Amino acid sequence: MITKPGRLRAVPRLAGKIGFDYRFDVASQVIAAGTQDVFVQPIVPLSGPGKGQIGVRVGRLLVYVANREALESFLSAWARAEALADKVFGPDLPPPRVGGQEPKGA
């Protein structure tokens, strides 16, 4: 028997609950290599008195940052990662000189 598909409806707000008291969390793992396309923008709340979020896309990874505390956590983690870059990947060396030519502007 074929039935008509149901229509999507907004979930009714829970009385007395504000913010992230009820949420659905997803954990994922991403491996990134090479230069990634980056886009950052403010996200306006769809409804309610919320202040919005910041959407950060790096490659195909999209993260919604919901408050300053979360933003500080991400900034702190990336600063620690940057401090490990030379140790893990080796030093960032200038490109080799080809044919004994001096680089332009030297």
C-alpha positions as CSV (number, residue, x, y, z in Angstrom):
1,M,0.0,0.0,0.0
2,I,1.4,3.4,-0.9
3,T,0.7,6.2,1.5
4,K,1.2,10.0,1.0
5,P,4.4,11.2,2.5
6,G,4.0,13.3,5.6
7,R,4.8,17.0,5.5
8,L,7.7,18.3,7.5
9,R,6.7,20.5,10.3
10,A,8.6,22.6,12.8
11,V,9.1,20.8,16.2
12,P,7.0,22.6,18.8
13,R,9.0,24.5,21.4
14,L,9.2,22.7,24.7
15,A,7.6,24.8,27.5
16,G,10.1,26.3,29.8
17,K,13.2,25.1,27.9
18,I,15.6,27.6,26.4
19,G,18.7,27.2,24.4
20,F,20.5,23.9,24.1
21,D,18.8,21.9,26.8
22,Y,17.6,19.4,24.3
23,R,19.9,18.8,21.3
24,F,21.1,16.2,18.9
25,D,24.9,15.8,18.9
26,V,26.9,14.2,16.1
27,A,30.5,13.2,16.3
28,S,32.6,12.9,13.2
29,Q,36.2,12.6,12.0
30,V,37.8,14.5,9.2
31,I,41.1,14.0,7.5
32,A,42.2,17.1,5.6
33,A,45.1,17.4,3.1
34,G,46.1,20.2,0.8
35,T,44.6,23.6,0.4
36,Q,41.0,23.8,1.5
37,D,38.3,26.2,0.3
38,V,37.1,28.3,3.3
39,F,33.9,30.3,3.9
40,V,32.7,32.0,7.1
41,Q,29.4,33.8,7.7
42,P,27.0,34.8,10.4
43,I,23.9,32.5,10.6
44,V,20.7,34.3,11.5
45,P,18.4,32.3,13.9
46,L,15.4,30.7,12.1
47,S,13.1,31.6,15.0
48,G,13.1,32.7,18.6
49,P,15.1,35.2,20.5
50,G,18.5,33.5,19.8
51,K,21.5,35.6,18.9
52,G,22.5,33.4,15.9
53,Q,25.6,31.4,15.2
54,I,28.7,31.6,13.0
55,G,29.0,29.1,10.2
56,V,32.5,28.0,9.3
57,R,33.1,25.8,6.3
58,V,36.5,24.4,5.6
59,G,36.4,22.2,2.5
60,R,33.4,20.0,3.0
61,L,33.4,20.3,6.8
62,L,30.8,22.7,8.2
63,V,30.8,23.8,11.8
64,Y,28.1,26.0,13.5
65,V,29.6,27.9,16.4
66,A,26.9,28.8,18.9
67,N,28.6,31.1,21.4
68,R,31.9,32.8,22.3
69,E,32.9,29.9,24.6
70,A,32.7,27.5,21.7
71,L,34.6,29.9,19.5
72,E,37.4,30.3,22.1
73,S,37.7,26.5,22.3
74,F,38.2,26.2,18.5
75,L,40.7,29.1,18.4
76,S,42.7,27.6,21.3
77,A,42.7,24.1,19.7
78,W,43.9,25.5,16.3
79,A,46.6,27.7,18.0
80,R,47.9,24.5,19.7
81,A,47.8,22.7,16.4
82,E,49.8,25.5,14.7
83,A,52.4,25.3,17.4
84,L,53.0,21.6,16.5
85,A,53.2,22.2,12.7
86,D,57.0,22.3,12.4
87,K,57.5,19.3,14.7
88,V,54.9,17.2,12.9
89,F,55.3,18.3,9.2
90,G,58.8,19.7,9.2
91,P,59.8,23.3,8.8
92,D,58.1,25.4,6.2
93,L,61.1,26.1,3.9
94,P,61.2,28.6,1.0
95,P,61.0,27.2,-2.5
96,P,64.4,26.0,-3.9
97,R,66.4,28.3,-6.2
98,V,66.4,27.0,-9.7
99,G,69.5,27.5,-12.0
100,G,71.4,29.6,-9.5
101,Q,69.1,32.6,-10.1
102,E,68.6,35.0,-7.3
103,P,65.0,35.5,-6.2
104,K,63.4,38.6,-7.6
105,G,63.7,41.6,-5.3
106,A,66.8,40.2,-3.6
